[in-house]
């Protein structure tokens, strides 16, 4: 049985700021942010948006009537959960109109959980060959205004359907995982913002990469990789990771394609690696069916995994590349002052201000989140 990613899409919010303008506002040399960090833009959410609205906007583009009938598992990977009890996937199932005979769960392990969700999905399909699994990675990264991590913030969601006989990517079943107990990045339940030991986190991102890469090459030396995608907290770190494990010029060239979207969105935590994968598939001119793509997944705390995916012949026919690029291009640019105002707005103040969004958080009443799907005119 060949199991893999049959469909994939994304959402990146409807606003962004210029990283150059952020640097000027913060009194930082522009080159430090643009070249030293490697970011150009940052997606920004309003108080009407959260991980569920982002997830819906990503998933609606790939979930059709066949999927609504056959999806029997939804896994929502996030570290920006809106509820400590109820899984975000339940909201999503409702608004997407997926059948009731469907299991809905939420997974957490920093930026790694989307990879864990894919592992879970693969196992599920291997035991239920007609199943379809919707995997969602949706996050809003927040470090606070004028903090060291501010420049790497971002918001977005990736939606993937895992099935037997996939049309885009097949799992090679070659994953190597590694775990160590560290405090490089964390967000206690009592804090809105994450805490990070920046230098240590970079050290462990690269250190864990070395661990899984060396073991991977020992176990799977015959698998030829044509490209490698990385978890991308910021693009300069991903580049360091690549340079630490290969000097292959062709892989280096494909890497440029793999960070195109990330440079414009920022860090979306669980979805970061898969935004990079989507960027690669959307922008490459040379990858073809049968080529293998390496995947480095890292979640602080820390869990890392290296594995590979094989491209299916004709995969580009099943990617809505024009839509992906349109979602990036049609975002509204906001000033740094507007972004700062938005940053401190509370969801409880939402009321009926939907800002023209298709799907939005309408209100929070009696501690219950109320969403609204705008009816087509």
C-alpha positions in Angstrom: 0.0 0.0 0.0 1.3 3.4 -1.0 0.3 6.1 1.6 1.0 9.8 1.4 -0.3 13.3 0.9 -3.1 13.4 -1.6 -4.0 17.1 -1.3 -2.4 20.1 0.3 -3.2 23.8 0.7 -2.5 26.8 3.0 -3.7 30.0 4.4 -1.6 32.9 5.7 -4.0 35.5 7.1 -5.1 38.6 5.2 -2.6 41.2 6.5 1.2 41.6 6.6 3.9 44.0 7.6 7.2 44.9 6.0 10.2 43.6 7.9 12.2 46.5 6.6 9.7 48.9 8.1 9.7 46.9 11.4 13.5 47.3 11.5 13.3 51.0 11.0 10.7 51.4 13.6 12.7 49.4 16.1 15.9 51.3 15.4 17.6 48.1 14.0 19.9 48.1 11.0 17.7 46.9 8.1 20.3 44.3 6.9 20.2 42.6 10.3 16.5 41.6 9.7 16.5 41.2 6.0 19.8 39.3 5.6 20.8 38.3 9.2 17.4 36.8 9.9 16.3 36.3 6.3 12.8 37.5 6.5 11.0 40.0 4.2 7.4 40.1 5.5 5.3 38.9 8.4 1.7 37.7 8.3 -0.5 39.4 10.9 -3.9 38.3 12.3 -6.7 40.4 13.6 -8.9 39.8 16.7 -11.4 38.1 14.3 -8.9 35.4 13.4 -7.4 32.5 15.2 -6.0 29.0 14.5 -9.5 27.7 13.7 -10.3 30.4 11.1 -6.9 30.0 9.5 -7.3 26.2 9.4 -10.8 26.5 7.8 -9.5 28.8 5.1 -6.7 26.4 4.3 -8.9 23.2 4.4 -11.9 24.5 2.5 -9.8 24.7 -0.7 -9.1 20.9 -0.7 -12.1 19.3 1.1 -14.7 18.2 -1.4 -17.9 16.2 -1.2 -16.0 12.9 -1.5 -13.8 13.9 1.4 -16.7 15.0 3.5 -18.1 11.5 3.2 -14.8 9.6 3.6 -12.7 11.5 6.1 -12.8 9.5 9.4 -10.0 11.2 11.3 -9.1 14.9 11.7 -5.8 15.7 13.5 -5.2 19.3 14.5 -1.6 20.1 15.3 -1.0 23.4 17.1 0.8 25.1 19.9 -1.6 28.0 19.9 -4.6 26.1 21.2 -7.8 28.1 22.1 -9.1 25.5 24.5 -7.3 23.3 27.0 -10.0 20.6 26.7 -12.0 20.7 23.4 -10.0 19.9 20.2 -9.9 22.6 17.6 -10.6 19.9 15.0 -14.2 19.6 16.3 -14.9 23.1 15.3 -13.3 22.5 11.9 -15.3 19.3 11.3 -18.5 21.2 11.9 -17.9 24.1 9.5 -16.4 22.0 6.8 -19.5 19.7 6.9 -17.5 16.5 7.4 -19.6 13.4 8.4 -20.3 12.7 12.0 -18.5 9.3 12.0 -15.2 11.0 12.3 -12.6 11.0 15.1 -11.3 14.5 16.0 -8.2 15.1 18.1 -5.6 17.8 18.8 -1.8 17.2 19.1 0.9 19.2 20.8 4.7 19.1 20.8 6.0 22.6 19.9 6.6 22.8 16.1 7.0 19.0 15.7 3.3 18.0 16.2 2.3 18.2 12.5 5.0 15.7 11.7 3.7 13.5 14.5 0.1 14.0 13.1 1.3 12.7 9.7 2.9 9.7 11.4 -0.4 9.0 13.2 -2.3 9.5 9.9 -0.1 7.1 8.0 -0.6 4.4 10.7 -4.4 4.9 10.6 -4.6 4.6 6.8 -2.4 1.5 6.9 -5.0 -0.2 9.0 -8.0 1.3 7.2 -7.1 1.4 3.5 -10.2 3.4 2.4 -9.8 6.1 5.1 -8.9 9.7 4.4 -7.3 11.7 7.2 -7.3 15.5 7.3 -4.2 16.8 9.0 -4.1 20.5 10.0 -1.1 22.5 11.2 -2.3 26.0 12.4 -0.5 28.5 14.6 0.0 32.1 15.4 3.5 32.8 16.8 3.7 35.6 19.3 6.7 36.8 21.3 5.6 40.3 22.1 6.2 43.8 20.8 9.9 44.9 20.6 11.2 41.6 21.8 14.2 39.6 20.3 11.8 37.1 18.7 9.4 39.7 17.3 10.9 39.7 13.8 10.3 35.9 13.5 6.6 36.0 14.3 4.0 34.9 11.7 0.6 33.3 11.3 -0.8 30.6 9.0 -2.2 27.1 8.5 -1.4 24.1 6.3 -4.1 21.5 5.4 -3.2 18.1 4.1 -5.2 15.0 3.3 -3.5 11.7 3.8 -4.7 8.6 1.9 -3.9 5.4 0.2 -2.8 6.0 -3.5 -1.8 9.7 -3.0 -1.5 12.0 -6.0 1.2 14.3 -4.7 3.7 12.7 -2.3 4.3 9.2 -0.9 5.8 8.4 2.5 9.1 6.4 2.2 8.7 5.0 5.8 12.3 5.9 6.6 11.8 8.3 9.6 14.5 8.7 12.3 13.4 10.5 15.5 15.4 11.9 18.4 14.3 13.5 21.7 16.1 15.4 24.5 14.7 17.2 27.6 15.7 20.8 27.2 14.3 24.3 27.8 15.1 26.2 24.6 11.6 27.5 23.8 8.4 27.1 25.8 5.1 28.8 26.7 3.6 28.1 30.1 -0.2 27.8 30.2 -0.3 31.1 32.2 1.5 33.1 29.5 0.2 34.6 26.3 3.7 34.8 24.9 6.5 32.3 24.3 9.8 32.3 26.1 13.0 31.5 24.2 16.7 31.1 24.9 17.7 32.2 21.4 21.3 31.1 21.2 20.6 27.8 22.9 17.6 27.1 20.7 19.7 27.6 17.6 22.4 25.3 19.0 19.9 22.5 19.7 18.1 23.0 16.3 21.4 22.3 14.6 22.6 19.7 17.2 19.4 17.6 16.8 19.7 18.0 13.0 23.2 16.4 13.2 21.9 13.6 15.4 19.0 12.6 13.1 20.9 13.2 9.8 23.8 11.0 10.8 21.5 8.2 11.9 19.3 8.6 8.8 22.3 8.3 6.4 23.5 5.2 8.3 20.1 3.5 7.9 19.1 4.8 4.5 22.2 5.5 2.6 20.7 4.3 -0.7 17.9 6.9 -0.7 19.0 9.8 -3.0 17.6 13.2 -2.0 16.9 15.8 -4.7 15.8 18.5 -2.2 15.6 19.0 1.6 13.0 21.1 3.4 13.5 22.4 7.0 11.5 23.6 9.8 11.9 27.4 9.3 11.8 29.6 12.5 13.5 32.1 10.2 15.1 31.4 6.8 18.7 32.1 7.8 18.6 29.3 10.4 17.2 26.8 7.9 20.1 27.8 5.6 22.6 27.1 8.3 21.0 23.7 8.8 21.3 22.9 5.1 25.0 24.0 4.9 25.8 21.8 7.9 24.7 18.6 6.1 25.4 19.0 2.4 27.3 21.0 -0.2 25.3 19.6 -3.1 24.7 22.5 -5.5 21.4 21.2 -6.9 20.0 20.8 -3.4 21.2 24.3 -2.5 19.3 25.7 -5.6 16.1 23.9 -4.6 16.4 25.3 -1.1 15.9 28.8 -2.5 12.5 27.7 -3.8 11.7 26.1 -0.5 11.9 29.3 1.5 10.2 31.6 -0.9 6.8 31.5 1.0 8.4 31.4 4.5 10.3 34.6 3.8 6.9 36.3 3.2 5.0 34.7 6.1 7.2 34.2 9.1 7.3 31.4 11.5 4.0 29.4 11.7 5.3 26.8 14.1 3.7 23.5 13.3 3.1 24.4 9.7 6.5 25.9 9.0 8.1 22.8 7.6 5.1 22.1 5.4 4.8 25.7 4.2 8.4 25.2 3.1 7.4 22.0 1.3 4.5 23.8 -0.4 6.9 26.6 -1.4 9.3 24.1 -2.9 6.6 22.3 -4.9 5.1 25.5 -6.1 8.4 27.1 -7.3 10.7 24.3 -8.4 11.2 23.8 -12.2 13.2 20.6 -12.0 11.7 18.2 -9.5 9.8 15.4 -11.0 7.9 12.2 -10.2 10.1 9.7 -8.4 12.4 12.3 -6.8 12.8 12.1 -3.0 12.6 15.2 -0.7 14.2 15.1 2.7 12.2 16.6 5.6 13.8 18.0 8.8 11.2 18.5 11.6 12.1 20.2 14.9 10.0 21.0 17.9 11.6 22.7 20.9 11.8 20.9 24.1 12.9 19.0 22.0 11.8 16.4 19.4 13.4 16.1 16.0 12.8 13.8 13.0 14.3 13.4 9.6 12.3 11.5 6.9 11.7 11.6 3.2 8.8 11.9 0.7 8.7 10.7 -2.9 7.0 12.8 -5.5 4.2 11.2 -7.5 4.3 11.5 -11.3 2.1 14.4 -12.4 2.0 15.9 -8.9 1.8 19.5 -10.1 -1.6 18.9 -11.6 -3.0 18.5 -8.1 -1.5 21.7 -6.7 -3.4 25.0 -6.9 -0.2 27.0 -7.3 -2.0 30.1 -8.6 -4.2 30.1 -5.4 -1.2 29.8 -3.1 0.5 32.8 -4.7 -2.7 34.8 -4.8 -3.2 34.3 -1.1 0.2 35.9 -0.5 -0.1 38.7 -3.0 -3.6 39.8 -2.0 -2.9 40.4 1.6 -3.3 43.9 2.9 -0.2 45.7 4.0 -0.6 47.4 7.4 1.7 49.9 9.0 3.8 49.1 12.1 1.5 51.3 14.1 -1.6 49.4 12.9 0.1 46.1 13.6 0.9 47.2 17.2 -2.7 48.2 17.8 -3.9 44.8 16.4 -1.4 42.9 18.5 -3.0 44.0 21.8 -6.6 43.7 20.7 -8.5 41.0 22.7 -10.7 38.4 21.1 -13.4 39.2 23.7 -13.9 42.5 22.0 -14.7 41.0 18.6 -18.4 41.9 18.5 -19.6 42.0 14.9 -16.6 43.5 13.2 -15.8 40.8 10.6 -13.6 43.0 8.3 -15.1 41.2 5.3 -13.7 37.9 6.2 -15.3 34.7 4.8 -15.0 32.8 8.1 -14.3 34.6 11.4 -14.6 34.6 15.1 -17.8 36.5 15.8 -17.8 36.6 19.5 -17.0 34.9 22.8 -20.1 34.6 25.0 -20.2 32.7 28.3 -16.7 31.5 27.6 -17.9 29.9 24.3 -16.3 30.7 21.0 -18.8 31.6 18.3 -17.8 31.5 14.7 -19.6 32.7 11.6 -19.3 31.6 8.0 -20.3 34.4 5.7 -23.0 33.3 3.3 -22.3 33.7 -0.4 -24.0 36.8 -1.9 
